[in-house]
C-alpha cells in the first residue's frame, strides 16, 4: 500500500476553494443585508414624504378655513362699526 497520506492542509487548491466559497457566502450575505436595509430606508423615506404631503394638505385646508373665519370676523366688525357710528350720529342729533 501507499504510505503517503494527503491532508486537507496540504491540498492548497481545496483550501483556496473553501476560502473563496466562504468569502463569497459572506459577501452574498452582506449584499443581501445591505439591500434589505436600503429597501427599508427607501420605504421609510417614502412614508415620511407621504406624511409631509398629508400634513401640507391639512395645513392648506386649515389656512383656508382660518382665512374664511378672519374674513367673516372682519365683515362683522365692519358692520358693528357702522352700527356704532350710526348710533353715535343719532345720539349727537338728539343732543
Backbone as JSON Lines, residues from 0, in Angstrom:
{"i":0,"aa":"X","n":[0.81,-1.18,0.0],"ca":[0.0,0.0,0.0],"c":[0.86,1.25,0.0]}
{"i":1,"aa":"X","n":[0.19,2.28,-0.3],"ca":[0.88,3.55,-0.38],"c":[0.85,4.21,0.99]}
{"i":2,"aa":"X","n":[2.01,4.53,1.56],"ca":[2.09,5.13,2.89],"c":[1.93,6.65,2.86]}
{"i":3,"aa":"X","n":[1.74,7.26,1.72],"ca":[1.61,8.71,1.63],"c":[0.15,9.09,1.86]}
{"i":4,"aa":"X","n":[-0.06,10.0,2.82],"ca":[-1.42,10.49,3.1],"c":[-1.48,11.97,2.77]}
{"i":5,"aa":"X","n":[-2.57,12.36,2.2],"ca":[-2.76,13.77,1.85],"c":[-3.78,14.33,2.83]}
{"i":6,"aa":"X","n":[-3.38,15.37,3.51],"ca":[-4.31,16.02,4.43],"c":[-4.89,17.26,3.77]}
{"i":7,"aa":"X","n":[-5.94,17.81,4.37],"ca":[-6.59,18.99,3.81],"c":[-5.64,20.18,3.78]}
{"i":8,"aa":"X","n":[-4.75,20.29,4.75],"ca":[-3.84,21.41,4.82],"c":[-2.85,21.39,3.66]}
{"i":9,"aa":"X","n":[-2.55,20.24,3.12],"ca":[-1.59,20.15,2.03],"c":[-2.25,20.38,0.68]}
{"i":10,"aa":"X","n":[-3.58,20.3,0.6],"ca":[-4.29,20.49,-0.66],"c":[-4.64,21.97,-0.81]}
{"i":11,"aa":"X","n":[-3.71,22.77,-1.4],"ca":[-3.87,24.22,-1.49],"c":[-5.06,24.61,-2.38]}
{"i":12,"aa":"X","n":[-5.34,23.85,-3.36],"ca":[-6.46,24.16,-4.24],"c":[-7.78,24.04,-3.47]}
{"i":13,"aa":"X","n":[-7.87,23.01,-2.65],"ca":[-9.08,22.83,-1.83],"c":[-9.22,23.92,-0.79]}
{"i":14,"aa":"X","n":[-8.11,24.31,-0.18],"ca":[-8.14,25.38,0.82],"c":[-8.54,26.69,0.15]}
{"i":15,"aa":"X","n":[-8.0,26.96,-1.01],"ca":[-8.33,28.2,-1.73],"c":[-9.8,28.19,-2.13]}
{"i":16,"aa":"X","n":[-10.3,27.05,-2.6],"ca":[-11.71,26.96,-2.99],"c":[-12.62,27.17,-1.79]}
{"i":17,"aa":"X","n":[-12.26,26.58,-0.67],"ca":[-13.05,26.76,0.55],"c":[-13.01,28.21,1.01]}
{"i":18,"aa":"X","n":[-11.87,28.83,0.91],"ca":[-11.73,30.25,1.29],"c":[-12.57,31.15,0.39]}
{"i":19,"aa":"X","n":[-12.48,30.89,-0.93],"ca":[-13.28,31.69,-1.87],"c":[-14.77,31.44,-1.66]}
{"i":20,"aa":"X","n":[-15.14,30.22,-1.39],"ca":[-16.55,29.9,-1.14],"c":[-17.06,30.6,0.11]}
{"i":21,"aa":"X","n":[-16.26,30.57,1.16],"ca":[-16.65,31.24,2.41],"c":[-16.73,32.75,2.2]}
{"i":22,"aa":"X","n":[-15.74,33.31,1.54],"ca":[-15.75,34.75,1.27],"c":[-16.95,35.11,0.39]}
{"i":23,"aa":"X","n":[-17.26,34.27,-0.59],"ca":[-18.4,34.52,-1.45],"c":[-19.71,34.49,-0.67]}
{"i":24,"aa":"X","n":[-19.84,33.55,0.24],"ca":[-21.06,33.46,1.05],"c":[-21.2,34.68,1.95]}
{"i":25,"aa":"X","n":[-20.1,35.09,2.58],"ca":[-20.15,36.28,3.42],"c":[-20.48,37.53,2.59]}
{"i":26,"aa":"X","n":[-19.89,37.61,1.4],"ca":[-20.18,38.74,0.51],"c":[-21.65,38.73,0.11]}
{"i":27,"aa":"X","n":[-22.18,37.56,-0.21],"ca":[-23.59,37.44,-0.56],"c":[-24.48,37.86,0.6]}
{"i":28,"aa":"X","n":[-24.16,37.41,1.8],"ca":[-24.95,37.79,2.97],"c":[-24.88,39.3,3.23]}
{"i":29,"aa":"X","n":[-23.71,39.87,3.07],"ca":[-23.56,41.32,3.26],"c":[-24.39,42.08,2.24]}
{"i":30,"aa":"X","n":[-24.36,41.64,0.98],"ca":[-25.13,42.31,-0.07],"c":[-26.63,42.19,0.23]}
{"i":31,"aa":"X","n":[-27.07,41.02,0.66],"ca":[-28.49,40.83,0.98],"c":[-28.91,41.73,2.13]}
{"i":32,"aa":"X","n":[-28.13,41.76,3.19],"ca":[-28.45,42.63,4.32],"c":[-28.43,44.09,3.89]}
{"i":33,"aa":"X","n":[-27.46,44.47,3.08],"ca":[-27.35,45.85,2.6],"c":[-28.59,46.22,1.79]}
{"i":34,"aa":"X","n":[-29.04,45.35,0.91],"ca":[-30.21,45.63,0.08],"c":[-31.49,45.68,0.9]}
{"i":35,"aa":"X","n":[-31.61,44.81,1.88],"ca":[-32.79,44.85,2.76],"c":[-32.81,46.17,3.52]}
{"i":36,"aa":"X","n":[-31.66,46.6,4.01],"ca":[-31.6,47.87,4.73],"c":[-31.9,49.04,3.8]}
{"i":37,"aa":"X","n":[-31.4,49.01,2.58],"ca":[-31.66,50.09,1.62],"c":[-33.14,50.13,1.26]}
{"i":38,"aa":"X","n":[-33.76,48.97,1.08],"ca":[-35.19,48.91,0.78],"c":[-36.0,49.45,1.94]}
{"i":39,"aa":"X","n":[-35.65,49.05,3.15],"ca":[-36.35,49.53,4.34],"c":[-36.22,51.05,4.46]}
{"i":40,"aa":"X","n":[-35.03,51.56,4.22],"ca":[-34.8,53.02,4.3],"c":[-35.62,53.75,3.24]}
{"i":41,"aa":"X","n":[-35.66,53.21,2.03],"ca":[-36.44,53.84,0.96],"c":[-37.92,53.86,1.31]}
{"i":42,"aa":"X","n":[-38.41,52.79,1.9],"ca":[-39.82,52.75,2.31],"c":[-40.1,53.77,3.41]}
{"i":43,"aa":"X","n":[-39.17,53.9,4.34],"ca":[-39.35,54.88,5.41],"c":[-39.35,56.31,4.85]}
{"i":44,"aa":"X","n":[-38.46,56.57,3.91],"ca":[-38.42,57.9,3.29],"c":[-39.71,58.18,2.51]}
{"i":45,"aa":"X","n":[-40.21,57.18,1.81],"ca":[-41.45,57.36,1.06],"c":[-42.62,57.6,2.01]}
{"i":46,"aa":"X","n":[-42.64,56.86,3.12],"ca":[-43.71,57.06,4.1],"c":[-43.62,58.45,4.72]}
{"i":47,"aa":"X","n":[-42.4,58.89,5.01],"ca":[-42.21,60.22,5.59],"c":[-42.64,61.29,4.6]}
{"i":48,"aa":"X","n":[-42.29,61.11,3.33],"ca":[-42.69,62.08,2.31],"c":[-44.21,62.12,2.17]}
{"i":49,"aa":"X","n":[-44.85,60.97,2.21],"ca":[-46.31,60.93,2.13],"c":[-46.93,61.62,3.34]}
{"i":50,"aa":"X","n":[-46.34,61.43,4.5],"ca":[-46.84,62.11,5.7],"c":[-46.68,63.63,5.58]}
{"i":51,"aa":"X","n":[-45.55,64.08,5.02],"ca":[-45.35,65.51,4.8],"c":[-46.39,66.07,3.83]}
{"i":52,"aa":"X","n":[-46.68,65.32,2.78],"ca":[-47.71,65.76,1.83],"c":[-49.07,65.86,2.51]}
{"i":53,"aa":"X","n":[-49.39,64.85,3.32],"ca":[-50.67,64.86,4.01],"c":[-50.76,66.05,4.97]}
{"i":54,"aa":"X","n":[-49.68,66.31,5.69],"ca":[-49.67,67.44,6.61],"c":[-49.75,68.77,5.86]}
{"i":55,"aa":"X","n":[-49.09,68.87,4.72],"ca":[-49.15,70.1,3.93],"c":[-50.57,70.34,3.42]}
{"i":56,"aa":"X","n":[-51.24,69.29,3.0],"ca":[-52.62,69.42,2.54],"c":[-53.52,69.85,3.68]}
{"i":57,"aa":"X","n":[-53.34,69.23,4.84],"ca":[-54.14,69.59,6.01],"c":[-53.87,71.05,6.41]}
{"i":58,"aa":"X","n":[-52.61,71.46,6.37],"ca":[-52.24,72.83,6.7],"c":[-52.91,73.81,5.74]}
{"i":59,"aa":"X","n":[-52.91,73.48,4.45],"ca":[-53.54,74.35,3.46],"c":[-55.04,74.49,3.72]}
{"i":60,"aa":"X","n":[-55.68,73.38,4.07],"ca":[-57.11,73.43,4.38],"c":[-57.37,74.28,5.62]}
{"i":61,"aa":"X","n":[-56.56,74.1,6.64],"ca":[-56.73,74.89,7.86],"c":[-56.48,76.38,7.59]}
{"i":62,"aa":"X","n":[-55.51,76.66,6.75],"ca":[-55.22,78.06,6.4],"c":[-56.4,78.69,5.67]}
{"i":63,"aa":"X","n":[-56.98,77.93,4.76],"ca":[-58.17,78.43,4.06],"c":[-59.33,78.67,5.04]}
{"i":64,"aa":"X","n":[-59.51,77.74,5.97],"ca":[-60.57,77.91,6.97],"c":[-60.32,79.14,7.82]}
{"i":65,"aa":"X","n":[-59.09,79.33,8.25],"ca":[-58.76,80.5,9.06],"c":[-58.95,81.8,8.29]}
{"i":66,"aa":"X","n":[-58.6,81.78,7.02],"ca":[-58.79,82.96,6.19],"c":[-60.27,83.3,6.07]}
{"i":67,"aa":"X","n":[-61.09,82.28,5.88],"ca":[-62.54,82.5,5.79],"c":[-63.1,83.03,7.11]}
{"i":68,"aa":"X","n":[-62.66,82.47,8.21],"ca":[-63.11,82.95,9.53],"c":[-62.69,84.4,9.74]}
{"i":69,"aa":"X","n":[-61.46,84.72,9.39],"ca":[-60.97,86.09,9.53],"c":[-61.78,87.05,8.65]}
{"i":70,"aa":"X","n":[-62.12,86.63,7.44],"ca":[-62.93,87.47,6.56],"c":[-64.31,87.72,7.17]}
{"i":71,"aa":"X","n":[-64.92,86.65,7.73],"ca":[-66.23,86.82,8.36],"c":[-66.16,87.76,9.55]}
{"i":72,"aa":"X","n":[-65.14,87.58,10.38],"ca":[-65.0,88.46,11.55],"c":[-64.77,89.91,11.12]}
{"i":73,"aa":"X","n":[-63.99,90.09,10.07],"ca":[-63.75,91.44,9.56],"c":[-65.06,92.06,9.07]}
{"i":74,"aa":"X","n":[-65.86,91.29,8.35],"ca":[-67.15,91.79,7.88],"c":[-68.06,92.14,9.05]}
{"i":75,"aa":"X","n":[-68.1,91.26,10.04],"ca":[-68.94,91.52,11.22],"c":[-68.47,92.76,11.96]}
{"i":76,"aa":"X","n":[-67.16,92.92,12.08],"ca":[-66.62,94.1,12.76],"c":[-66.96,95.37,11.98]}
{"i":77,"aa":"X","n":[-66.88,95.31,10.67],"ca":[-67.25,96.48,9.85],"c":[-68.72,96.84,10.07]}
{"i":78,"aa":"X","n":[-69.56,95.84,10.09],"ca":[-70.99,96.08,10.33],"c":[-71.21,96.67,11.72]}
{"i":79,"aa":"X","n":[-70.48,96.15,12.69],"ca":[-70.61,96.66,14.05],"c":[-70.15,98.12,14.11]}
{"i":80,"aa":"X","n":[-69.05,98.44,13.47],"ca":[-68.55,99.82,13.45],"c":[-69.57,100.75,12.78]}
{"i":81,"aa":"X","n":[-70.18,100.28,11.7],"ca":[-71.19,101.09,11.03],"c":[-72.38,101.34,11.96]}
{"i":82,"aa":"X","n":[-72.79,100.3,12.68],"ca":[-73.91,100.45,13.61],"c":[-73.57,101.42,14.72]}
{"i":83,"aa":"X","n":[-72.38,101.27,15.29],"ca":[-71.96,102.15,16.39],"c":[-71.85,103.58,15.87]}
{"i":84,"aa":"X","n":[-71.3,103.76,14.68],"ca":[-71.18,105.1,14.1],"c":[-72.57,105.71,13.87]}
{"i":85,"aa":"X","n":[-73.48,104.91,13.41],"ca":[-74.85,105.39,13.2],"c":[-75.5,105.77,14.52]}
{"i":86,"aa":"X","n":[-75.28,104.96,15.53],"ca":[-75.84,105.25,16.86],"c":[-75.24,106.54,17.41]}
{"i":87,"aa":"X","n":[-73.94,106.75,17.21],"ca":[-73.3,107.97,17.68],"c":[-73.89,109.2,16.98]}
{"i":88,"aa":"X","n":[-74.12,109.12,15.69],"ca":[-74.74,110.23,14.95],"c":[-76.14,110.52,15.49]}
{"i":89,"aa":"X","n":[-76.89,109.46,15.75],"ca":[-78.25,109.66,16.29],"c":[-78.19,110.33,17.66]}
{"i":90,"aa":"X","n":[-77.25,109.89,18.48],"ca":[-77.11,110.47,19.82],"c":[-76.7,111.95,19.74]}
{"i":91,"aa":"X","n":[-75.85,112.29,18.8],"ca":[-75.41,113.69,18.64],"c":[-76.58,114.56,18.13]}
{"i":92,"aa":"X","n":[-77.39,113.97,17.26],"ca":[-78.52,114.74,16.74],"c":[-79.56,115.0,17.83]}
{"i":93,"aa":"X","n":[-79.67,114.07,18.78],"ca":[-80.64,114.22,19.85],"c":[-80.19,115.3,20.85]}
{"i":94,"aa":"X","n":[-78.92,115.51,20.98],"ca":[-78.41,116.5,21.93],"c":[-78.65,117.85,21.49]}
